């Protein structure tokens, strides 16, 4: 385990624009607000979505596309800098169909119907590096 104390610096409430791309909205907000590291939670609805599940044996993501309206029952994730120093978003979602059936995974992309996000920033920037044990990009 690797742990560090982080200090919360700022808090934001953000409303996404209808028809925009979900991850791009978070990246745009983070860039405009100069957020290098943070934790967020969001809810809303999407017109369509692509989510991924990580295959732990093959060290690769498998994606599934949903071309249907879905409720975002939960979306949580982190903001950190990538290897190039650019803002990167890692978001995970639980999406619900009208029947109540849910699908979940890492959010690759989705078109916003409506959405609200709460973000708590960290004072110190966090960067991601490839973890050799899992093959995934994790906080350094």
C-alpha positions as CSV (number, residue, x, y, z in Angstrom):
1,X,0.0,0.0,0.0
2,X,1.1,3.5,-0.7
3,X,-0.7,6.3,1.1
4,X,-0.3,10.0,1.5
5,X,-2.2,12.7,3.3
6,X,-3.9,15.1,1.0
7,X,-5.4,18.4,1.8
8,X,-8.6,19.6,0.3
9,X,-8.2,22.9,-1.2
10,X,-11.4,24.0,-3.2
11,X,-14.8,22.6,-3.9
12,X,-16.9,23.0,-7.1
13,X,-20.4,22.4,-8.2
14,X,-20.6,22.0,-12.0
15,X,-23.5,21.6,-14.4
16,X,-22.6,20.0,-17.8
17,X,-24.0,21.2,-21.1
18,X,-26.6,19.1,-22.9
19,X,-25.2,17.3,-25.9
20,X,-21.6,17.6,-24.8
21,X,-19.3,14.7,-24.1
22,X,-19.2,13.7,-20.4
23,X,-15.4,13.2,-20.0
24,X,-14.6,16.2,-22.1
25,X,-16.8,18.4,-19.8
26,X,-14.9,17.2,-16.8
27,X,-11.5,17.8,-18.5
28,X,-12.7,21.3,-19.7
29,X,-13.8,22.2,-16.2
30,X,-10.5,21.0,-14.6
31,X,-8.4,22.8,-17.1
32,X,-10.4,26.1,-16.8
33,X,-10.4,25.9,-12.9
34,X,-6.7,24.8,-12.8
35,X,-7.5,21.5,-11.1
36,X,-4.4,19.2,-11.1
37,X,-5.8,16.7,-8.7
38,X,-9.2,15.9,-7.2
39,X,-12.0,13.5,-6.5
40,X,-15.5,13.9,-8.0
41,X,-19.0,12.5,-7.9
42,X,-21.7,13.1,-10.5
43,X,-25.2,12.1,-11.4
44,X,-27.5,12.8,-14.4
45,X,-28.5,11.1,-17.6
46,X,-26.8,10.3,-20.9
47,X,-28.1,9.8,-24.4
48,X,-25.6,7.0,-25.1
49,X,-22.4,5.6,-23.5
50,X,-19.4,3.5,-24.0
51,X,-18.0,1.7,-20.9
52,X,-15.1,-0.6,-20.4
53,X,-14.2,-3.4,-18.1
54,X,-10.6,-4.4,-17.5
55,X,-9.6,-7.9,-18.3
56,X,-7.1,-8.7,-15.5
57,X,-5.6,-11.6,-17.4
58,X,-5.0,-9.8,-20.7
59,X,-4.2,-6.4,-19.1
60,X,-6.7,-4.8,-21.6
61,X,-10.0,-3.1,-21.6
62,X,-13.1,-4.6,-23.3
63,X,-15.6,-2.0,-24.3
64,X,-19.4,-2.1,-24.8
65,X,-21.4,0.6,-26.4
66,X,-25.0,1.5,-25.4
67,X,-27.0,3.5,-27.9
68,X,-29.9,4.2,-25.6
69,X,-30.9,6.8,-22.9
70,X,-29.5,5.8,-19.5
71,X,-29.7,7.3,-16.0
72,X,-26.3,7.9,-14.3
73,X,-27.1,6.4,-11.0
74,X,-23.5,7.0,-9.9
75,X,-20.4,8.4,-11.4
76,X,-17.2,8.7,-9.3
77,X,-13.7,9.3,-10.3
78,X,-10.4,11.2,-10.0
79,X,-8.6,14.0,-11.8
80,X,-4.8,13.8,-12.1
81,X,-2.1,14.7,-14.5
82,X,-0.9,12.3,-17.2
83,X,2.7,11.7,-18.3
84,X,2.6,14.8,-20.5
85,X,1.3,17.0,-17.7
86,X,-2.2,17.2,-19.2
87,X,-5.4,16.8,-17.1
88,X,-6.7,13.2,-17.2
89,X,-10.0,11.9,-15.9
90,X,-10.7,8.4,-14.6
91,X,-14.4,8.0,-14.2
92,X,-16.5,4.9,-13.3
93,X,-20.2,4.7,-13.7
94,X,-23.3,2.8,-12.8
95,X,-25.9,3.3,-15.6
96,X,-29.5,2.4,-15.2
97,X,-32.1,1.4,-17.8
98,X,-35.8,2.1,-17.4
99,X,-36.3,-1.5,-16.4
100,X,-33.9,-1.0,-13.4
101,X,-31.2,-3.2,-15.0
102,X,-27.8,-1.6,-14.5
103,X,-24.5,-1.7,-16.4
104,X,-21.3,-0.4,-15.0
105,X,-17.6,0.0,-15.7
106,X,-15.0,2.6,-16.6
107,X,-16.6,5.4,-18.6
108,X,-15.0,5.8,-22.0
109,X,-17.4,8.3,-23.4
110,X,-21.0,9.4,-23.2
111,X,-23.3,12.1,-24.5
112,X,-24.7,14.3,-21.8
113,X,-28.5,14.7,-21.5
114,X,-28.1,16.4,-18.1
115,X,-25.5,16.2,-15.4
116,X,-24.3,17.8,-12.2
117,X,-20.8,17.2,-10.7
118,X,-19.3,17.9,-7.3
119,X,-15.5,18.1,-7.2
120,X,-13.1,18.4,-4.2
121,X,-9.6,19.4,-5.3
122,X,-6.4,18.4,-3.6
123,X,-3.7,21.0,-2.9
124,X,-0.9,18.9,-4.4
125,X,-0.9,17.7,-7.9
126,X,-1.2,14.0,-8.5
127,X,0.2,12.2,-11.6
128,X,-0.5,8.8,-13.0
129,X,2.0,6.1,-13.9
130,X,1.6,2.6,-15.3
131,X,1.5,0.1,-12.5
132,X,3.5,-3.0,-13.4
133,X,1.4,-5.4,-11.3
134,X,-1.9,-4.4,-12.8
135,X,-1.0,-2.7,-16.1
136,X,-3.2,0.2,-15.3
137,X,-2.5,3.9,-14.9
138,X,-2.6,4.7,-11.2
139,X,-1.6,7.6,-8.9
140,X,2.1,7.7,-8.6
